[in-house]
């Protein structure tokens, strides 16, 4: 903002947070092809999953589509 860095969230918080249509939390950690998750980021993703949310690492848009498709297929199998 105005040429200065502004930090949002807290250490470990995912880059993208959202809410799926069914109300579950969506957390996406975005990394470059060789980027590595920090311990706090791994813990946050695990916490979201533990409480029923969808959380994953994405290196490109294909990763997001694959993870969301896998989640949708899993929800169909649960019915």
Backbone as a ProteinNet text record, in pm:
[ID]
protein_1_A
[PRIMARY]
XXXXXXXXXXXXXXXXXXXXXXXXXXXXXXXXXXXXXXXXXXXXXXXXXXXXXXXXXXXXXXXXXXXXXXXXXXXXXXX
[TERTIARY]
85	0	89.3	76.7	156.7	306.2	347	487.7	546.4	462.9	515.4	451.7	525.3	479.9	378.7	267.5	165.3	142	155.6	137	-3.6	-69.4	-199.7	-187.3	-272.8	-271.5	-170.9	-119.2	-26.3	71.1	180.9	277.1	209.9	227.6	169.6	37.6	-30.8	-160.3	-142.3	-233.1	-224	-239	-185.2	-192	-334.7	-412.7	-551.5	-644.1	-741.8	-844.2	-979.4	-1066.6	-1199.4	-1296.5	-1418.5	-1523.3	-1587.9	-1593.9	-1658.5	-1809.9	-1881.2	-2027.7	-2094.4	-2031.5	-2091.6	-2051.1	-1979	-1944.3	-1806.6	-1739	-1606.4	-1502.7	-1399.5	-1289	-1199.9	-1152.5	-1055.4	-928.6	-815.6	-685.9	-587.9	-530.6	-435.8	-304.5	-199.3	-64.9	0	38.6	96.1	248.2	312.2	458.1	508.3	629.1	698.3	734.8	773.7	804.3	901	998	1094.1	1073.9	966.6	940	905.2	939.3	913.1	821.7	736.6	649.1	731.1	701.8	760.7	680	738.4	671.3	535.5	529.1	403	296.3	339.2	245	193	280.3	237	137.7	164.9	75.6	-60.3	-62.7	-189.5	-273.3	-211.1	-284.2	-339.4	-259.1	-304	-421	-416.5	-523.8	-654.3	-646.9	-767.3	-826.1	-740.8	-789.3	-850.4	-786.2	-834.4	-975.9	-1009.3	-1142.7	-1237.6	-1204.2	-1297.4	-1283.7	-1185.5	-1164.9	-1083	-1067.1	-987.3	-863	-745.5	-621.2	-512.3	-436.9	-332.4	-231.8	-120.5	-15.6	-43	-32.6	-51.1	68.5	120.8	232.1	183.8	64.2	2.1	-147.9	-219.6	-365.5	-408.8	-327.9	-362.6	-370.9	-282.7	-287.3	-419.4	-465.3	-591.4	-707.2	-711.8	-819.8	-817	-698.4	-686.5	-735.7	-694.5	-733.7	-883.2	-939.1	-1082.8	-1164.6	-1116.1	-1184.8	-1178.9	-1064	-1049.8	-1142.1	-1154.8	-1243.5	-1388.5	-1427	-1564.5	-1594.1	-1498.1	-1517.7	-1529.3	-1451.7	-1457.2	-1593.4	-1646.4	-1777.7	-1887.2	-1876.5	-1976.3	-1971.2	-1850.9	-1836.2	-1890.2	-1886.8	-1935.7	-2087.3	-2156.2	-2303.9	-2360
-117.3	0	123.2	205.9	327	299.4	183.9	151.4	90.5	60.6	-0.5	-137.8	-223.3	-360	-360.6	-429.7	-443.9	-592.7	-637	-778.3	-798.7	-903.6	-942.4	-1081.5	-1115.8	-1248.8	-1260.3	-1381.1	-1412.3	-1516.7	-1541.4	-1641.4	-1777.1	-1831.9	-1961.6	-1954.3	-1841.3	-1826.1	-1843	-1915.4	-1940	-1811.7	-1815.5	-1699.6	-1667.9	-1772.5	-1755.1	-1825.2	-1752.7	-1809.1	-1783.4	-1881.5	-1865.5	-1958.7	-1954.3	-2040.7	-2113.3	-2245.3	-2325.2	-2313	-2351.5	-2338.2	-2410.1	-2517.9	-2592.3	-2536.4	-2424.8	-2357.6	-2389.6	-2488.3	-2524.4	-2418.6	-2409	-2317.8	-2373.9	-2287.5	-2321.9	-2243.8	-2313.5	-2250	-2301	-2209	-2245.7	-2172.6	-2248.4	-2192.6	-2194.9	-2079.7	-2067.6	-2062.9	-2146.8	-2152.6	-2162.3	-2110.9	-2126	-2273.3	-2312.7	-2454.6	-2516.4	-2443.2	-2499.9	-2448.8	-2373.3	-2319.4	-2428.7	-2404.8	-2503.7	-2444.6	-2529.8	-2487.4	-2467.1	-2361.1	-2341.1	-2424.4	-2452.3	-2534.3	-2475.2	-2343.5	-2278.6	-2296.5	-2295.9	-2314.1	-2457.4	-2553.6	-2693.7	-2714.1	-2653.6	-2667	-2604.5	-2489.3	-2424.3	-2510.2	-2563.1	-2649.1	-2772.2	-2831.9	-2949.3	-2914.1	-2797.9	-2753.8	-2736	-2673.8	-2654.6	-2790	-2882.7	-3017.5	-3088.5	-3078.2	-3146.2	-3102.6	-2978.2	-2927.8	-2928.5	-3009.4	-3033.3	-2942.6	-2855	-2766.4	-2832.6	-2761	-2805.7	-2717.8	-2779.4	-2703.5	-2775.8	-2700.8	-2763.2	-2660.9	-2713.8	-2635.9	-2634.2	-2517.9	-2506.2	-2434	-2492.2	-2429.3	-2363.9	-2402.1	-2338.4	-2367.3	-2312.8	-2327.4	-2472.5	-2552.4	-2694.9	-2765.4	-2728	-2788.2	-2755.9	-2632.3	-2591.2	-2671.8	-2679.6	-2755.1	-2901.9	-2962.2	-3102.8	-3125.4	-3040.2	-3056.2	-3035.1	-2933.9	-2909.2	-3019.5	-3072.6	-3184.6	-3309.1	-3334.1	-3449.8	-3437	-3316	-3295.2	-3318.7	-3270.5	-3289.3	-3437.6	-3511.6	-3655.2	-3727	-3686.1	-3745.8	-3720.6	-3598.9	-3565.8	-3650.3	-3677.4	-3759.8	-3903.2	-3956.7	-4093.1	-4105.8	-3995.6	-4000.5	-4012.8	-3971.1	-3972.7	-4109.9
0	0	0	-100	-105.1	-107.5	-162.2	-171.1	-45.2	53.7	175.7	195.8	265.3	289.7	403.2	383.3	485.9	507.6	631.8	664.3	722.4	673.3	725.9	785.1	877	934.8	1046.8	1067	1174.8	1123	1193.4	1147.1	1125.9	1008.2	975	901.4	909.1	841.8	691.2	627.8	483.6	403.7	281.6	192.7	150.5	126.6	84.3	182.5	229.9	317.4	253.6	261	203.8	271.6	224	277.4	161.4	171.3	68.3	80.7	-21.8	-22.8	93.2	140.3	250.9	387.1	388.1	512.2	567.1	509.6	559.8	521.6	604.7	579.5	469.9	381.2	278	307.8	317.3	340.8	235.9	159.4	54.5	80.7	94.4	109.2	-28.6	-79.2	-213.5	-204.1	-283.3	-284.6	-427.6	-449.1	-576.2	-594.6	-714.3	-738.6	-638.6	-590.8	-496	-354.2	-331.6	-198.6	-98.8	26.7	131.6	238.1	292.9	402.5	529.3	601.4	733	833.2	947.9	1049.3	1087.4	1103.6	1141.8	1033.8	907.9	797.4	794.5	816.5	822.8	936.2	1050.3	1166.2	1138.3	1071.8	1041.5	946.8	841.2	747.5	818.6	906.4	981.7	1073.2	1135.3	1224	1147.4	1030.4	948.4	911.7	868	832.2	951.7	1067.3	1188.1	1223.8	1195.7	1229.5	1109.9	1006.9	897.5	777.7	778.2	664	554.9	446.1	332.7	329.9	339	346.8	269.5	189.8	109.6	59.3	9.6	-54.4	-203.7	-265.6	-410.6	-471.6	-576.8	-648.4	-777.3	-822.6	-938.9	-936.7	-1032.2	-1036.4	-1053.8	-1120.2	-1137.4	-1002.7	-909.7	-776	-707.1	-721	-658.4	-718	-850.3	-915.8	-874.8	-868	-829.8	-687	-594.8	-453.7	-434.6	-499.7	-485.5	-551.6	-663.5	-729.1	-642.1	-580.6	-492.2	-371.7	-317.9	-204.5	-245.2	-362.4	-409.1	-430.1	-486.2	-506.1	-371.5	-275.4	-142	-78	-93	-34.9	-99.8	-229.7	-298.2	-244.9	-224.5	-172.3	-31.3	46.1	184.4	192	88.2	91.2	92.4
[MASK]
+++++++++++++++++++++++++++++++++++++++++++++++++++++++++++++++++++++++++++++++

